[in-house]
């Protein structure tokens, strides 16, 4: 017997999100920042080193896309880096784009990395 798909997912549903009601969780055990909405998880993975944080990948489930969750994760990760005096290395295209658009975070990136980031 085939397992039926969840009707909402099969229909291409989306979930309305109020960003003020969503809290970022820092899951240090797996080195990621997470948001949970209606049983779905958005995340930003990283690797931490003594002097820097490498932001590797941002993932938002399709029903949550386009509602600012990736930006909230990126802002949280960058604020975390600043609070902990960590240099930021972005391997994630979304975070790189976010840093290009939000100049207040560009000081967290080394001058060489920033030059590469801005040339894309």
Secondary structure, 3 states (H helix, E strand, C coil): CCCCCCHHHHCCCCCCCCHHHCCCEEEHHHCEEEEEECCEEEEEEEEECCCEEEEEEEECCHHHCCCCHHHHHHHHHHHHHHHCCCEEEECCHHHHHHHHHCHHHHHHECHHHHHHHHCC
